[in-house]
Amino acid sequence: MPGPSSASDHPELFEQVRADVPARFEAVGEALIAGRTATDACEVVGRLQGSQGVSLEETLADLRTTYEVVLGTEPAFTDACAVALGWSEATLAYLHQLSCADPLTGLASMAHLRGRLTELYRGDTRGPATLRERYALVVVEAAAPRFSGIADEVFGLDLRMSRIGESARSVFATDETVCRIGPRRIVILAARDQGLPRRMSLLRSLLDVGERAHGGVRIWGESLPLAADQASSLLDELSRDQAL
């Protein structure tokens, strides 16, 4: 039985796609020609468009043009969602670089958390206890959202994360840093003391009822690395897209 076709199996159509589809959408067109899913390519191009300052309206219009040129149809719903999500993530990442607060949820931004950790590592010379013995990262991960529309998928998750963040701030209500670190994750920089397990359990109980209909949440603790550069790498790993 022959395997799936590739863009190289259709050289004439492949050349037409490269000539006629909008800039940056070539990989999407090639996937459509080959009969493969274009969702991953759509998310990548959405992220690229957002990072270049291209509007979401123009980005979705380019996706529509790509589908029209290659298949003569409207874009698949999942591909349109992937483009919108990629664009949203890139735009939020840019805003996080400019602000100490996430513009949609009001939580601390990644830039603020990085700055806070830098201060802690720079001043980690007091007393016998190391920084990793005095602090921990509490990670809260929401379940992956269910597709119910582009607007709900992009902004509905932000509303959920805002509610989760409010619960986290009600439990960690002193000088802890509560930060949205990814599409579905919130990280809390908290003191590692005897009350930390109890507060994590209380937060889990608070979120259990409200998030049960969405698939629940996961909560776990991460130890701080020994060095500041390792902490930065840990934040990068935690912030990576979690299977949206």
N, C-alpha and C positions, 0 to 999 in steps of 0.2 A: 504494500500500500504506500503510495507516495506521501512524503511528509508535507508539512505546511509550506506554502510558497513564501518567497522572500522578494524584496523589492528588486533584486538583481534578476529575478525571473521575468520581470516586465520592464525591460530597459526603456522602451518608448514612453510608457506611462510614468516611469520613474523620472525621466528627464522632464516630462510635462509638469510633474509635481514640483520639482525643484525650481522650475521657471515661474510657476503660477501661484504657488501658495505664498502667504505673507512671510516676511522675514522671521526667522526663529521657529517657524512651524514646520520646517522640513522633516524633522524626525517624526512628528505626528502624522504627516502625510505618508511617509514611508511605512509606518506601522499599519495605517489603514489600507494601503495597497497590498501589503503582505497578508492581510487578514488577521493580524495580531491585535491584541488589546493595545489601545493608545493611551490608557489612563496614566501610566507612569510618565510617559513623554509629556502629557498634558500638564501634569503637576509641575514638572521641571520647567516647562516653558512659561507657565503661569508665574512661577517664582522668579524666573529671569525677567519677565515683563514688569513685574512689580518692583524689582530691584532697580530697573532702569527708569522708573517713574511713569511708565505707560499706564493709562487708566484701565480700570476693570472693564468698562464698556467697550473700549477699543480692543482689549485683549479677547473678550468673548466674540466680538465681531470678526476678528481674525480667525478664531476657531471655526466660526460659522462658514467663513469663506473657504477655509481648508476643506471642510466636509463637503461643501458644494462642489469644489473643483475635483475632488477625488471620487466621491461617492454619489454626488447629486442629492444629498439628503441633509436634514438638520442634524446638528451634533447630538451624540448620545448623551443622555442625562448624566451618567457617571463621569464622562469626560469633561462636561461643562462644570460639574462640581469640583473635579480635580484641578481644573484651571483656576477656578475661583479660590479654592483653598490655598494653592501655591501662591497666588497673587496676594492673598490676605496675609499669609505668613511672612512673605518678603516685606510687605508694607509695614507690618507690626514690628518686624526686626529693625527696620530703619528708624521707626518712631522710638523704639526702646533705646537706641543709641543716643537720642536727643533728650530723653526725659528720664527722670528717676521713677516714674510711675507708668504702668501699663495703661494706655489711653482708654481701653474698653472696660477694664475691670477695676481700675484704681489700685491694684496691687503694686508692690514694688517691682521694678523692671529688672531684667537680667543685669544691666549695667550697674544698677544700684547694689545688687547682691555681690557682683564682682568687686566693686569698690569697698564694700563692707568687709569682705574676706581679705582683701589686700591690706586694709588697715589692721585687721586682727593678726595676720601673719607678720606684718612689719613690727608690731608691738609685742610679739609672743616671746618675751624675755622675763616675764614676771612669775615668780613662784616656782615650786617644783612640778606643778601639773602642766602637761603639754597642752597645746591648743586642742588636739583631738580628744583629750581627756576632759576638756571643759565645754566643748561645743559639739553639736551633731546636726546633720541635715535630716529633717523629716520630710519625706516625699509622699505626696498625695496624688494618685493617678485616677482620673475619671475613666469610666468605661468608654469605648469607642462609640460615637454617636451613630444612630440609625438614619439612613437617608430618608428625608421627607420633603425635600425642596432645597434649592440652592441657598436661599436667604436663611432658612432655618439651620442648614448645615454650617454656614459660615458664622452667623451671628448667634444662633441658638446655643452653640457650644460656649460662646463667650459669656452668655447670661448664666449658664450652669457654672462656669469657672468663677464668675463673680460671686455667686451664692456660696460655692465651696470656700472661696477666699474669705468671705464674711464669717463663716463658721470657724475657719482656722484662726482668724483674728480674735474671735470671741474666746477661744481656748488659750491661745498664745497672745495674751493681751498686754504684756509689759514691753520690753525693748526688743522682742524678737523681730526678725525681718521675714515677712511673708511675701514670697515672690512667685509670679507666674513664670515658669521656666520653659514651657513648651505648650503646644496646643491643648494637651490634656493633663499637664502636670503643674502642681504647685509645690514649691520647696520652702520650708521654714528653717531658718537658721536659729537654733534654740540652744539654751544651756543644757548640757548633759548632766542632769542632777537626778536625785531619787524620784522626783515628781514627773520626769519625762514619760515613762511608760504609762502612768495614769492619765496624763494629758492626751497621749496618743490614743488610748482606749476611749476617752471621752469624745474626742473628735470623731473617731470611727462610729460611735453611737449616735452622735448628732447627725452625721451624714447618711447613716444607714437608711432612715425612713425616706428622706427626700430624694436620694439617688437610687433607691431600689428599682424604680420603674425604668431607669436609664441603664441598668446593669451593675449598679453599685460602684464602690471605689476600692482601691488598694492603698494601704498606708504602710510604709516601712521606714526604717532609719538607715542612714548612710554615715559612716565615720569620715571625718575630715582627713584628707591625706596629710603626709608629713610636711610637704613643701607646697608653696603657693602655686607653682606651675602645674603641679599634679591636681590641685584643687580646680584650677581653670579647666583642665582636661575633663575632670569629673563633671563639671557643669555643662560642658559641651556635650558629653555623652548623655546626660540626663535630659538635655533640651532637644535632642534629636527627635524627629517626627516619630510618634508612637503608633504606627500602623493605622493611620487615618484612611 
